[in-house]
Amino acid sequence: MVGAWELSTDWVFRLPGAEHMFDNWGMNSTDTLLLERYRAAAAVLADLPGDAALYAAASETALLEANQLFATSQVALRNGGAFIAGEIAYRSAAELGSQGLAQRSGHRTAEQFIKSTNGVTGRDAVTAVRVGSLMREAAVASLEIEGEVDPHTGVLATQSQPWLAPVTEALGSRTISIESAEAIRSGLGAPNSAITTQQLADATRQLVDAARKLDPDALAREARAFRDELDVDGAALREEERRQKRSLRLYVQPDGTTKLVWIMDPETATTVRDIYDRTTSPKLGGIRFVDPARQALADTILADERTPEQIASDGFEQLLKLGADANPDFLLGSGAPVLRLTATQTAFERGTGLARIEGQVAPVSISSAWRLSCDAGVAGFVLADDGHVVNFGREQRFFTRKQKEALAVLWGGCACPGCTRPPSWTEAHHIVYWKRDGGTTDLADGILLCRHHHLLFHNNGWEILRDQNNRYWLIPPPERDPNQTPIELVSKNPAIRDLRNEQQSRQQLAS
């Protein structure tokens, strides 16, 4: 094995694109040997077929063998990359400060250096550095210089995780990938008062054998199961450690969307997963129900044009609104979240332009502003030409709580045909638009729509009309139905249907 102290610390890294990443000036025999092997490997890999037609014409036997050869080559490449990453990390140790390799190359850490120069994800860079450092430590131990002072960093040369020796041996022989190595390392953890180094070493050896049959994700689960079986008394401690890792963060994306990252402990995840599955399981190929009512609900979800992820997003949003409204003392403030919407008076009255939601970088259309302004959970403001802030208009803009309760009785849920959302999941909608048409906040001009259909109708040109007999009709836009055939909206409340039937019976008797 090449001595750890023989490698020069003064070699210069150059970005890909030059004829050679390094030249041979000032290099010793070890440098030359290393680079000759990598240059030869790079030349062979550069000759891999790049014609899709060649792969398309290949037999299944050839394709499967090529895939296996690729996998073998990839393990060799990734393991070699880990050796390099480990050495770069060693030469970028914090003790070296600005003289470390990464900082001299313009990067704060070795991980950032690997991520930037290799074009890999941050996670892959961290894995390469972590596993590479482990492999380097093993090399130090094999050279029997453990315990000596490192002349470059001034610290003792030690092997910090000796129980992982079977992993480093397997990496050196290229029988496992660095992802599998990381799965074993993270899953087993470190010794403690209940688990000895030897017990972990024995478990590591078994997991290395299992790695030949298991993918890294399955191997990580197997490693955690080993740890749990070995350290029964530590189960409560590890449970608390997982609970302490729980977090929820919001990240505003460059395109104006916001990403939520929720790290859940197992108990929380069980609750959330159950809600998620019940919301999306028909879309994801879940079980078929024997009960006709449940099967009808599943069929409705299957017919929904939204993706499972979109259904889940809308569902969890509504759950948050309902929870905040049902228990206002739980959060600061009171009631459901308030959305503050601002637009210029000209844009709002003209119907074209942009509106702004407080706290969001991306604007929304005026049609969305009209839709949002139906909701009592929206505080809407218009900027007049003189710069003053005025409200949306007439005295009573929103349906009151009592009116929404009455609408819940009248409609029994979302008025859209086929939608099963209950009243608690709906928003009151003016069928005669408040701003555009000068509508009024009367029960006769209000219906209930779930968020999805409220958005659909406002933003896609659907209209709702009420005739002289107080029957409501949904009018599709011309691009959906050139004839714009009316679709009757019928209450989902059985009591309202009873009332209609009684009215028809009286009319028939009177005639």
C-alpha positions in Angstrom: 0.0 0.0 0.0 1.2 3.5 -0.7 2.5 5.2 2.4 0.3 8.0 3.7 3.3 10.2 4.2 4.7 9.7 0.7 2.0 11.8 -1.1 3.1 15.3 -1.8 1.0 18.1 -0.2 2.0 20.6 -2.8 0.3 19.2 -5.9 -2.0 21.6 -7.7 -5.6 20.9 -8.6 -6.8 22.0 -12.0 -10.4 22.1 -13.3 -11.5 19.6 -15.9 -10.9 20.7 -19.5 -7.2 20.8 -19.7 -5.4 18.0 -21.7 -4.1 16.7 -18.3 -5.4 17.6 -14.9 -1.8 17.5 -13.7 1.6 17.7 -15.3 4.6 15.7 -14.2 6.9 18.5 -13.2 8.1 18.1 -9.6 6.4 14.8 -9.0 7.8 11.8 -7.4 7.3 8.2 -8.5 4.2 7.8 -6.3 2.6 10.8 -8.0 3.4 9.4 -11.4 2.0 6.0 -10.6 -1.3 7.4 -9.2 -1.9 9.7 -12.2 -0.9 7.1 -14.8 -3.6 4.8 -13.4 -6.3 7.5 -13.3 -5.4 8.8 -16.7 -5.6 5.3 -18.2 -9.0 4.7 -16.5 -10.3 8.0 -17.7 -9.3 7.2 -21.3 -11.1 3.9 -21.2 -14.3 5.5 -19.7 -14.2 8.2 -22.3 -14.6 5.5 -24.9 -17.9 4.2 -23.5 -20.7 4.2 -26.2 -22.6 7.4 -26.3 -25.1 6.4 -29.1 -28.6 5.7 -27.8 -29.3 3.6 -30.9 -26.6 1.1 -29.9 -28.3 0.5 -26.6 -31.7 0.3 -28.2 -30.5 -2.4 -30.6 -28.8 -4.5 -27.9 -30.3 -7.8 -26.7 -31.6 -8.1 -23.2 -28.7 -10.4 -22.3 -26.1 -7.8 -23.5 -28.0 -4.9 -21.8 -28.1 -6.8 -18.4 -24.4 -7.6 -18.6 -23.5 -4.1 -19.6 -25.5 -2.8 -16.6 -23.6 -5.2 -14.3 -20.3 -4.1 -15.7 -21.3 -0.5 -15.3 -22.2 -1.2 -11.6 -18.8 -2.8 -11.0 -17.0 0.1 -12.7 -19.1 2.6 -10.7 -18.1 1.0 -7.4 -14.5 1.2 -8.4 -14.8 4.8 -9.4 -16.8 5.9 -6.3 -14.4 4.1 -4.0 -11.4 5.7 -5.7 -13.2 9.1 -5.4 -13.6 8.4 -1.7 -9.9 7.8 -1.3 -9.2 11.2 -2.9 -11.9 12.9 -0.9 -10.5 11.5 2.3 -7.0 12.7 1.5 -8.3 16.1 0.5 -10.2 16.3 3.8 -7.1 15.3 5.7 -5.1 18.0 4.0 -7.9 20.5 4.7 -8.1 19.9 8.4 -9.3 22.8 10.5 -6.0 22.8 12.3 -4.4 24.0 9.1 -6.6 27.0 8.8 -6.1 29.0 5.6 -3.2 26.8 4.7 -5.5 23.8 4.2 -6.0 22.5 0.7 -9.7 23.4 0.5 -9.2 26.9 1.7 -6.2 27.5 -0.6 -8.4 26.4 -3.4 -11.1 28.9 -2.5 -13.5 26.6 -0.6 -14.3 26.7 3.1 -14.5 23.0 3.7 -13.4 19.8 1.9 -17.0 18.9 1.4 -17.6 22.2 -0.5 -14.5 21.6 -2.5 -15.7 18.1 -3.6 -19.2 19.3 -4.3 -18.0 22.2 -6.5 -15.2 20.5 -8.4 -16.9 17.1 -8.9 -20.4 18.4 -9.7 -22.0 16.2 -7.1 -24.7 16.9 -4.5 -23.9 18.0 -1.0 -25.0 14.7 0.4 -22.7 12.8 -2.0 -19.8 15.0 -1.1 -20.3 14.5 2.7 -20.5 10.7 2.2 -17.3 10.6 0.1 -15.4 12.7 2.7 -16.7 10.7 5.6 -16.0 7.3 4.0 -12.7 8.4 2.5 -11.5 9.7 5.9 -12.4 6.3 7.4 -10.4 4.5 4.7 -7.5 6.8 5.3 -7.5 6.0 9.0 -7.4 2.3 8.2 -4.4 2.9 5.9 -2.7 4.7 8.8 -3.3 1.7 11.1 -2.0 -0.8 8.5 1.3 1.1 8.2 1.8 0.7 11.9 2.2 4.4 12.5 -0.9 4.8 14.7 -0.1 6.9 17.7 2.6 8.9 16.0 2.3 12.7 15.6 1.2 13.8 12.2 3.9 16.1 10.9 1.3 18.1 8.8 -1.4 18.7 11.4 0.4 18.2 14.7 -2.2 15.7 16.0 -1.9 12.1 16.9 -2.6 9.6 14.1 -5.4 7.3 15.4 -8.1 5.1 14.0 -11.3 6.5 15.5 -13.7 3.7 14.5 -11.8 0.4 14.6 -15.0 -1.7 14.6 -15.5 -0.7 11.0 -12.3 -2.4 9.8 -14.4 -5.0 7.8 -15.9 -2.1 6.0 -12.6 -0.5 5.0 -11.3 -3.9 3.9 -14.4 -4.4 1.7 -14.0 -0.9 0.3 -10.4 -1.6 -0.6 -11.3 -4.8 -2.4 -14.3 -3.0 -4.1 -16.8 -5.5 -2.8 -19.1 -2.9 -1.4 -20.0 0.7 -2.4 -19.3 3.8 -0.4 -23.1 4.2 0.0 -23.3 0.7 1.7 -20.3 1.6 3.9 -22.0 4.8 5.0 -25.2 2.8 5.7 -23.4 0.4 8.0 -21.5 3.2 9.7 -24.5 5.4 10.4 -26.8 2.5 11.3 -24.5 0.8 13.8 -23.4 3.9 15.6 -20.6 3.9 18.2 -19.8 1.7 21.3 -21.1 2.7 24.7 -21.3 1.3 28.2 -23.6 -1.5 26.9 -22.0 -2.3 23.6 -18.4 -3.2 23.1 -16.1 -2.5 20.1 -15.9 -6.2 19.5 -19.7 -6.6 19.3 -19.9 -3.9 16.8 -17.0 -5.4 14.8 -18.8 -8.7 14.7 -22.0 -7.0 13.5 -20.0 -5.0 10.9 -18.7 -8.2 9.5 -22.2 -9.7 9.1 -23.4 -6.5 7.5 -20.6 -6.5 5.0 -21.6 -10.0 3.9 -25.3 -8.8 3.7 -24.2 -5.8 1.6 -23.7 -8.1 -1.4 -27.4 -8.8 -1.4 -29.0 -5.6 0.0 -29.2 -2.1 -1.5 -27.9 0.7 0.8 -31.4 1.6 2.0 -32.2 -1.9 3.1 -28.7 -2.3 4.5 -29.2 0.8 6.7 -32.4 -0.6 8.1 -30.6 -3.9 8.8 -27.8 -2.0 10.6 -30.2 -0.1 12.8 -32.0 -3.4 13.6 -28.6 -4.9 14.6 -28.0 -1.9 16.9 -31.4 -2.2 18.5 -31.0 -5.9 19.2 -27.5 -5.4 20.7 -28.4 -2.4 22.8 -31.9 -3.1 24.1 -31.4 -0.8 27.1 -30.4 2.0 24.9 -33.7 1.9 22.9 -35.3 4.6 24.9 -32.2 6.8 24.5 -32.2 6.4 20.8 -35.9 7.0 20.7 -35.4 10.3 22.4 -32.5 11.1 20.1 -34.8 10.7 17.1 -37.4 12.8 18.8 -34.9 15.6 19.4 -34.1 15.6 15.6 -37.7 16.6 14.8 -37.9 19.9 12.9 -40.0 21.9 10.4 -38.5 24.5 8.2 -39.6 26.7 5.3 -37.4 27.6 2.4 -38.5 30.2 -0.2 -37.6 28.9 -3.7 -36.2 31.1 -6.5 -39.4 30.5 -8.5 -41.6 31.9 -5.8 -42.8 28.6 -4.4 -42.0 27.7 -0.8 -40.6 24.3 0.2 -41.4 22.8 3.6 -39.0 20.2 5.1 -40.4 18.3 8.0 -38.2 15.9 9.9 -40.5 13.7 12.0 -39.9 11.3 14.8 -41.5 7.8 14.3 -44.5 8.6 16.4 -45.3 11.8 14.6 -44.6 10.1 11.2 -47.1 7.4 12.0 -49.9 9.9 12.5 -49.0 12.0 9.5 -48.5 8.9 7.3 -52.0 7.6 8.2 -53.6 10.9 7.2 -51.5 11.0 4.0 -52.4 7.5 3.0 -56.1 8.0 3.6 -56.0 11.1 1.5 -54.1 9.7 -1.5 -54.3 5.9 -1.3 -56.9 5.4 -4.1 -54.6 7.5 -6.4 -51.6 5.4 -5.4 -53.3 2.1 -6.1 -54.7 1.4 -2.6 -57.2 -1.2 -1.6 -60.6 -1.6 -3.2 -63.5 -1.2 -0.8 -66.4 -3.5 -0.3 -68.5 -0.8 1.3 -70.3 1.1 -1.5 -70.0 4.5 0.2 -66.2 4.2 0.7 -65.8 2.8 -2.8 -67.7 5.8 -4.2 -65.4 8.1 -2.2 -62.3 6.3 -3.6 -63.7 6.5 -7.1 -64.1 10.3 -6.7 -60.5 10.6 -5.6 -59.4 8.5 -8.6 -61.3 10.8 -11.0 -59.7 13.9 -9.5 -57.4 15.5 -12.0 -54.8 16.5 -9.4 -51.8 14.4 -8.7 -51.5 12.5 -5.3 -48.9 15.1 -4.2 -51.3 18.0 -5.0 -54.2 16.3 -3.3 -52.0 15.8 -0.2 -50.8 19.4 -0.3 -54.4 20.8 -0.5 -55.6 18.4 2.2 -52.9 19.2 4.7 -53.4 23.0 4.1 -57.0 22.6 4.9 -56.2 20.6 8.1 -54.0 23.4 9.3 -56.7 26.0 8.7 -59.3 23.9 10.5 -57.0 23.2 13.4 -56.0 26.9 13.9 -59.7 27.9 13.7 -60.9 25.2 16.0 -58.3 25.9 18.8 -57.3 29.5 18.4 -55.6 29.5 21.8 -53.0 27.0 20.6 -51.2 29.6 18.5 -50.4 33.2 18.9 -53.2 35.4 17.8 -56.7 34.0 17.3 -58.7 32.2 14.6 -57.5 30.8 11.3 -54.5 32.3 9.6 -55.1 35.7 8.0 -53.8 36.3 4.5 -53.0 39.9 3.6 -53.5 40.8 0.0 -52.6 44.1 -1.7 -53.2 45.4 -5.2 -53.5 48.8 -6.9 -57.0 50.2 -7.3 -56.5 50.4 -11.1 -55.5 46.8 -11.4 -58.2 45.5 -9.1 -61.0 47.4 -10.9 -59.6 46.7 -14.4 -59.3 42.9 -13.7 -55.7 42.7 -15.0 -52.4 43.1 -13.4 -50.7 41.8 -10.2 -51.6 41.5 -6.6 -49.2 40.8 -3.7 -49.5 38.4 -0.8 -47.7 39.5 2.3 -44.6 37.5 3.0 -44.4 36.0 -0.5 -42.0 37.0 -3.3 -44.1 35.9 -6.2 -47.2 38.0 -7.2 -50.6 36.5 -8.0 -53.1 37.4 -10.7 -56.0 39.7 -10.2 -58.3 36.8 -10.9 -56.7 35.0 -7.9 -57.1 38.2 -5.9 -60.9 38.2 -6.6 -61.1 34.5 -5.6 -59.1 35.1 -2.4 -61.2 38.1 -1.5 -64.2 35.8 -1.1 -62.7 34.4 2.1 -63.2 36.0 5.4 -59.6 34.8 6.2 -58.3 37.4 3.8 -57.5 41.0 4.7 -57.6 42.8 1.4 -56.3 46.3 0.7 -56.3 48.4 -2.4 -53.8 51.2 -3.0 -55.6 54.2 -4.5 -53.9 56.4 -7.1 -53.2 59.0 -4.4 -51.2 56.4 -2.4 -53.9 55.9 0.3 -54.9 52.5 1.4 -58.6 51.7 1.0 -60.6 48.5 1.7 -62.1 46.4 -1.1 -65.4 48.3 -1.2 -68.8 48.1 0.2 -69.9 47.8 3.8 -70.1 44.0 4.1 -67.5 42.3 2.0 -67.5 38.8 3.5 -70.1 36.3 4.5 -70.6 36.3 8.2 -70.1 33.1 10.4 -73.9 32.8 10.7 -74.3 33.1 6.9 -71.7 30.4 6.4 -73.5 28.2 8.8 -76.7 28.7 6.8 -74.8 28.0 3.5 -73.6 24.8 5.1 -77.2 23.7 5.6 -78.2 24.8 2.2 -75.4 23.1 0.3 -74.1 20.4 2.6 -70.6 20.7 1.3 -68.8 21.7 -1.9 -71.4 22.4 -4.6 -69.3 21.1 -7.4 -70.8 17.8 -8.8 -69.0 14.8 -7.6 -67.0 16.6 -4.9 -67.4 15.1 -1.4 -65.7 17.8 0.6 -67.8 18.6 3.7 -68.8 22.2 4.7 -65.8 22.6 7.0 -63.5 22.2 4.0 -65.2 24.8 1.9 -65.1 28.6 1.2 -68.0 30.8 0.6 -68.2 32.0 -3.1 -70.1 34.9 -4.6 -71.8 33.6 -7.7 -72.2 37.3 -8.7 -68.6 38.5 -8.2 -68.3 41.2 -5.5 -65.9 43.5 -7.4 -66.4 42.6 -11.1 -70.2 42.4 -11.1 -71.2 44.5 -8.1 -72.6 41.5 -6.3 -74.0 41.4 -2.8 -73.3 39.3 0.2 -76.7 37.6 0.3 -77.4 33.9 0.9 -79.0 33.6 -2.5 -75.8 34.7 -4.2 -73.6 32.5 -2.2 -72.5 28.8 -2.5 -69.8 26.7 -0.9 -66.8 25.5 -2.9 -63.8 23.6 -1.7 -60.4 25.3 -2.3 -59.7 23.2 -5.4 -62.9 24.0 -7.2 -63.0 27.6 -6.0 -59.6 28.1 -7.6 -60.7 26.2 -10.7 -63.8 28.3 -11.3 -62.2 31.7 -10.6 -59.1 31.1 -12.7 -60.5 29.2 -15.6 -63.6 31.1 -16.6 -66.3 29.0 -15.1 -69.5 30.9 -14.2 -72.4 30.1 -11.9 -75.9 31.4 -12.6 -79.1 31.3 -10.5 -82.4 31.2 -12.4 -85.8 32.5 -11.4 -86.7 29.2 -9.8 -83.6 29.5 -7.5 -81.8 26.7 -9.3 -78.1 27.0 -9.7 -76.2 26.2 -12.9 -72.5 25.8 -13.6 -71.5 27.2 -17.0 -68.2 25.8 -18.4 -65.8 28.0 -20.3 -66.0 27.8 -24.2 -62.6 26.0 -24.4 -64.0 23.2 -22.1 -67.4 23.0 -23.8 -68.0 25.1 -26.9 -71.8 24.9 -26.3 -71.4 25.9 -22.7 -74.0 23.4 -21.6 -75.3 24.3 -18.1 -74.7 21.8 -15.4 -77.1 21.9 -12.5 -75.6 22.3 -9.0 -77.6 20.3 -6.4 -77.3 20.5 -2.6 -75.4 17.6 -0.9 -77.7 17.9 2.1 -80.4 15.2 2.1 -82.7 17.5 4.1 -82.7 20.0 1.2 -83.5 17.2 -1.2 -86.4 16.3 1.1 -87.6 19.8 1.0 -87.4 19.9 -2.9 -89.4 16.7 -3.1 -92.1 18.1 -0.8 -92.3 21.2 -2.9 -92.7 19.2 -6.1 -95.4 17.0 -4.4 -97.4 20.1 -3.4 -97.1 21.6 -6.9 -98.3 18.3 -8.4 -101.3 18.2 -6.1 -102.1 21.8 -6.8 -102.2 21.2 -10.5 
